[in-house]
Amino acid sequence: MQKLIKIIACFSVCVCLASCKSGYTGLKTPLTGAQPEEKTVSDSGIAARQGDWIYYINGDNFTREENGRFHEYAGALCRMRADGSDKQVVVDRDVSLFNIRGEEIFLCVYENNGSVAAKALIDGTGYKTLCKIDDIYHGGCYAFGGDYIYYTKDYRLYRMERSGENKKRITEFKIYNLRVNGEHVFFTREENENIGSVFTLKDGEIVQVTKSAAYVLLITDTNVYYYLLDNGTVYRYGVESGEHKAIIYGGYTEYCFDEESGLNVFSISQDDSGEGGGIFVNGADGGEKTKVSENSGRCMAVYDGYIYYINTSKLNKLYRCAIDGSVDECLDEEYIFDYDTLDILDGFVYFFSEDDYSRVYRVNCETKKTECVELEEFSDIG
């Protein structure tokens, strides 16, 4: 009962707070100490670092569709020092995605039952909505691509300059599964409400990449990884060479590609009899696979000799296993939705805890200590 009272009380207050913030233009008083000249590290996840500051999404605002916020700063973009001190609000909106480039922050924000592309200065001032886009929680796409921002409207692909000017429609057909890295843009065509072929933009022209239905899993500076529906095989496609190479066979359900360590990681759930599940690895060019865990993993990430994953075999707890299979251990007992991304930054794994109202936590990869880094922690009522 105590938990229910807290939810009702916080939600009632937050609906009022959200409704009072229309016409938001950013902070009235600029934040001091920003370091826009520094390189941004680990961009476009839950957390990113620029200089001495870590910028992070302040929990998952899961009440967004009711036009409310679970507490005053749920889902806002905040910043803090590396030790978790000096927490401050940067952009007081419900932020879904963000990218930092120099003195500017580019954001996908949820407001008024939909998504918008927006921007602000790194000191929290100068917030501006650039355009309304398709709801990214209902099939819409948004991606930051260096010189351009890509998005969908009526599920057609558009792009605009980072200033918000010169909006241009790219496709006449519907798309989804948009993946962008620098100048490389890949997407899947929707064909009669089904998955279609993969396409890319090359010198301003739309070029078909696969002959049959496929889904892009990851794009890096040099490669694109995609799943071909016809045969359940994962291929690596060289962006410059145009070469397709089969690297994983067998129709697994989760994938992670770590080019730095030269590993492909893939997982599959157990069947109804409880057999066949596990996490496997092979080399960058494919070849023989090795089983490194009996568990089924989602949202997998490789860091410092370990595979971090959400263990769907064990109530969605945070686990890690060694890439040689010698260690497989639980790091945190919190329940984590398995569509959330595990983001690793400077030796910490960031995640949203569903057990604790989707607040943002991080685990120290060395000490295995867990801490909540949410700004504006709230207390039980009653």
N, C-alpha and C positions, 0 to 999 in steps of 0.2 A: 504493500500500500504506500509506503514511504516513497518508493521509486516512482509510482504512478503520480503521486502528488507533485513530485519534482518536475515531471514531464509537463503536466498541465500548467503549472505555475509559470515555468520558463517559457513555454510556447505562447501563452497569453500575452506575456510582456513583450516577447520578441516580435509578434505580429505587429504590434504598435510601433516598435523600433524600426522595423523594415518599412512601414508605410510612411514614416516621418522623414525618410532619407531620399525622397525623389529629388531629381535635379542635382545629384551628387557631382561635385567637381574636384574632389580630392581634399587633402588636408589643408586647413587654413594656415597652420604654422608648419613650415618645412622641417623635416627631420634633418638633424645635423650629423656629420661624420660619414656620409655616404662616400664610396670610393669607386666612382664610375670608370676611372681609368684602369681598374684592375680587371683581369679576365674572369668571366663567369665559369664556374665549375659545376658539373652535374646539372645541366639545364633541363627544364621541361618535365620534371617529376614533381614529387611533393616538396622537395627542398633543393635549393641551389645556393652556392656561396659566391659572393663578390667581395674580394678583399677580406676584411675582418668580420663581415656580416653574413649570417645565414638567413636567407629569405625562405619562408615556408608557408604552406597553406594551413591555416589554423583549424584543422579538423574538417571532416566531411559534413557539410550542412544538409543533412538528409531530410529536413523539413521544407526544402526549397519549393516543392510543388504546391505547398499551402501558402506561399508568399510569406513565410515566417523564417525565423532563425532560432535555433535551439537556445543559444544565448547570444549576447550582444555582438560578439565578434566571430561567431561560428562561420567558417569558410573564408574569412578575410585573409588577405595576404599580410603576413607579419614578418618581422625580422628580429634576430637575437644574436648575441655573441656566441662563439663556439662552445662556451661552457654553459650555455642556456640562460645567461643573465641578460639584463637590459632589453627585455622584450617590448616591442612597440608595434603598433598598427601602421602599415604602409598604405594599403588600399582597402578601405572598409566596404567591400562588396563581397558577394558570394562567388569566389574565384574557382573556376574549374581547372584551368590551365594557365601557366604563365611562362614567359621567356624574358630574360634580361639581356639587353645589349647596350653597353655603355651607360648613359644616363637615362635610358628609357626602359620601361617595362611594358611588354605587350601581353594582353590578357584575353582569355575567353571567360566571360562572366555570365552568370545566370540571374535574370531579373524578369519580372512580369511574365512568369510562366514561359520563358524562352531564353535563348542564348544570344549574346551580343559579342562582337569583337570590340576591344577597347584598348586604350593605352594610358600611361601615366608617367610622370618623372620618378626617378629613383628616390627622391626625397618625399614622395607621397603627394605632391601637388600636381596640378594640371591634368587631372583625370578627364578623359574624353571618350565618349562612345563613338566608334567608327562606323558601325552598321549593325543591323540586326541580321542574324544568320539562323540556319536551321538548328533546332534544339539538339544539342550534342548528346543528350540523354535519350533521344528517340530517333537515332539514325543520322543526325546531322554530323558534319565534319568541320574541323578547324585545325590548321597547322601553320606554324611559323616557319618561313623559309628563307631567312636572311634578308634579301631585298624586298620580298613580297610576303603578304599574308594570304594564305589560301583558305577557302571556306566553301560551304555549299549553301545555296538558296534555292528553294523548291527542288533540292537534291541535285541541282546542276552545279558543276564546279566553277568557281569564280576565283579571281585574285585581285588584290589591290596593293598599292604601295604602302609602306609602313606609315605614311602620313594619313592614310585613309583615302587618298585621292586616286584617280584613274582606275576605278573599278571596271573589271572586264570579265565577261562570261567566257569560259574556256570550252565547255562541252554543251552540246544540245541535248545529250542524253543524261539520265540519272546515274549517279555514282555513289559509292561509299568506300570504306576501307582506305581512306586517304593517308598516304605516308610521304613525308617530305623531309629531306635532309639537304640543307644548302640549296643548290640549284636543281637537285634531283627530285622529281615529283612522280609518284606512282599511285595508281588507284584502280579499283575494280569497277567495272561497268555493271549496272543493274539491268538485267534482261528479263522482262515479264515477272518482276518481283523476285527473281532468283539471282544467284551469284553468276556473273559472267566472266569474261576474260579480263586479264590485267593489261592496263595501258600506261604509257608514260608520256611526258612532254619532252620533246627533243627539238631544239631550235624553234620553239614556238608551235610546233606541229604535234598533233596527237598520234602516237605510234603504238600499235598493238604489240604486246610482249608475249602473251601466251595465246595459243590457238583455242584452248578450251577453258572452262571455269577454273578459277584459281583465287587464292586469298593471300595477300601480302602480309607476312608475319613481322618483318623487320627490314629497315633500310639503314645502311651505314654509308660511309664516305665512298666506298668502292663497290659494295655488293647489295643486292636485294635478295631476301629469302622469301620464298612463297610455297604454299601448299597447293598441289594440283588435285582437284577433287576426283578426276577420272581414276587415278590409281593410288591415292593416299600417300604420294611421295612428296618429300620436301626437296626443292631445288635451290641452288645458289646461282644467281644471275649476275654476271659482271656488268656493271653500269657502262664501262668504257668498251669492253671487249664484246659484249652482247652474247657471251657464252652461257649456256644453261648446263648445270652439272647436278645430277642427283646425289644427294648426300645423306638422306634418311629415308629408309623404306619402312612400311608397316602401318601407317595410319595412326600415329600417336596423337594425343590430344593437347599436349602442352609442349612448348619449345622455347629454348633460350640459346642464343648464338653469341659466343664470346670470342671475338677475333683476337683479342689481346693474348688470351691463353691458348688459342687454337683449339677450342672445344665447341662441339655441339652438344647441348643437353636437351633431353626429351623425356616425357613422362606419359604414362597411361594409367587410367583407373583400373581397379580390380573388377573382374566380371561378377556376375551374380553369385557365383560359388566362392568368391573371395580369392580367386587365383589370378595370376598374370599381371598384377599391378607393379609399379616401380618407377624409379628414375634411372636413366641410362645416359651414357656419354659415348661419343666417338670423336675422331679427329676432324679437323676443319674440312678435309676433303672426303669425309665419310668413312666407309670401311667398317670393320668389326666393332660391335658395340659392347660395352661393359656395364653391368648393373651395379649401381653404387648405393641404392636404397630400395628397401621393400615398400616404402611409402609412395603415395601418389602426390605429386607436387604441382602447385600452380603458382603463377607470378614469380617464376624462378629468376635468380640473379646470381652471377658468379663474382666472387670477390676474395682475393687473398687465399686461394686454395680451397675455398668452400663454395658450395651451392646453397644459397639461402632460398627458402621456399615456404609457401603456405601449405601445410600438410592436410590435404582433404581426407586422408585416412584417419586422422586423429583430431576431429572437431575443429579444423581450420586453425590450428595453432602454428606459431612461427617456429620453424625448424631450420637446421643447416646440416649438410652432410659433406664430408671431405670428398674431393674429386677423385680420390683413389678408393673411396668406399670404407675407409678405416674408421670414420666417425659418423654418427648419425644421432643428433641430439636436439632436444627441445630447448628453445631460447626464451619463449614467453608463452604463458598459458592463455593469453587473451584470444578471443574469437575474432578472426579477421575475415571480412567478406573476400571471397576469392576472385572478385573482379577488380579489387583494388591493386595498385601497383606497389611493390616493394622498391623503395628508392634508397640507394646506398650512397652516402656522401661522407667523405673524410672519416671513414671507419665506423659510421653509425648507419643502422638500418632504420628507415623511417616508415611508419605505417599508421593506418587509422584503425582504432580498436572498436569493433562493434559491441564488445562487452561493456564498454565505457562510453556510450553515446557518440561513437565515431570521433572521439578526440584523437589528437595526433600524439604519437609516442615515438621514441627511438630507443634502439638497443645498441650498446657499445659492443662492437664485434670482438674486442680484445677481452674486456672484463665480463661481458655478458650481462651487464647491469642495464635494467630498463628504467626509463624515466618518461613522465608525461611532460611535453614541452608546450602544451597549450597555453595561450594567453587567455586571461579572464577565466580561471578555473572557478567553478561554482560549487556551492555547498548543498548538502541535503536540506530539505525543508521538512519540518515536523519533528 
